[in-house]
Amino acid sequence: MNLKLILTATILAVLSIFVTQNPTLFFLPPSIPGSHDQLQAAEVIPVVGAVGPESLAFDPNGDGPYTGVADGRILKWQGQAQGWTEFAVTSPQRKDCERPFAPEMEHVCGRPLGLKFHPKTGDLYIADAYFGLHVVNPDGGSATQLITEAEGEPFRFTNDMDIHEEENAIYFTDTSTVFQRRQFMVAVLSIDKTGRLMKYDISNKEVTVLLRGLAFANGVALSKDRSFVLVAETTTCRVIRYWLQGPKAGSHDVFAELPGFPDNVRRNSKGEFWVALHAKKGILTHLILSNSFIGKTLLKLPLSFKNLHSMFVGFKVHATAVKLNEEGQVVEVLEDCEGRTLKFISEVEEKDGDLWIGSVLMPFMARYKQY
């Protein structure tokens, strides 16, 4: 056993003693000054027979929301009377894809994540974690695969997108060139930095890599004036801004530092951005991410995915939604501080004053009425 491994094992042993003696210090998420503990009032809408409504999208007529779930289907919400109906699939292989949650089948059944309707055509574009970018017409059905690689590097974890209707282009992320979606804890704990932000030209079918070296490239959102595009870098708890226009075009900077791990980013009608936090960043998490060797050592221990995830996010997780203005400043924070209703949220979509909230892990989505 080498010196680094001995040292890390010793640190983890000492850390475990401190955690056992004072679990509150290490596992309770930090408070955010000025936040509003209101999300427990959200209305829960079960996704019957399914799990993980990660992303939400409304079609150009305002119908929906539509959402992708863990068994590979895209569903449409038809209201309380009709509930959910199947709208589309990304994989033609549906045999053995009946179980709501079966990570070992995701590479067969597909796992639709980011969803966006093209405002002009009404087509639904889908970022499937395993099968790349897809599109399906307004009538739904089997989606058509568009692209699965960039510059000879296959997509391993296609994640989220936004559509620039004037350019007729899609800005999207590939979280890692090494790890797939079902290995997301490995990607985070090893501090993988192979994520990419890319642009796909719908007209000429060309893809361009804009940014490389991102630590878990995740949510994507264009600014209202289309001068920049945002990409969430989950592992570092920050949002990166890539400039598309102006004197800074082609460069990038840090748009916002966040108190937790950002998933999807969605712009509202005012040009502000809602960022859903998968979990807050606590003391233990900070220690784990301060040295990739600690995370890699944890991965070698006989811990299940559930145990690793619980250790990483803490044992009392709850929903946190952060609203940023166009300058990256925090203007509002909404939480369910006791986790009574919501946790592990993945997206906040604002429509007509309501917040529609998705979760990559829970068997429901939610709607929170702001006014």
DASUL-V627406 format. One record per helix or strand of 2 or more residues. SS is the DSSP state (~ for helix, > for strand). FROM is the first residue (numbers start at 1). LEN is the number of residues. If there is no record, write none. Layout:
# DASUL-V627406
ss:SS from:FROM len:LEN
ss:SS from:FROM len:LEN
This chain:
# DASUL-V627406
ss:~ from:3 len:19
ss:~ from:23 len:5
ss:> from:36 len:2
ss:~ from:39 len:3
ss:> from:43 len:4
ss:> from:56 len:3
ss:> from:64 len:5
ss:> from:73 len:5
ss:> from:84 len:6
ss:~ from:103 len:7
ss:> from:112 len:6
ss:> from:124 len:5
ss:> from:132 len:5
ss:> from:141 len:2
ss:> from:144 len:4
ss:> from:149 len:2
ss:> from:153 len:2
ss:> from:158 len:7
ss:> from:169 len:6
ss:~ from:181 len:9
ss:> from:195 len:7
ss:> from:206 len:9
ss:> from:217 len:6
ss:> from:228 len:6
ss:> from:238 len:6
ss:> from:252 len:6
ss:> from:260 len:8
ss:> from:273 len:8
ss:~ from:283 len:7
ss:~ from:292 len:9
ss:~ from:305 len:9
ss:> from:320 len:5
ss:> from:330 len:6
ss:> from:345 len:7
ss:> from:354 len:6
ss:> from:364 len:6
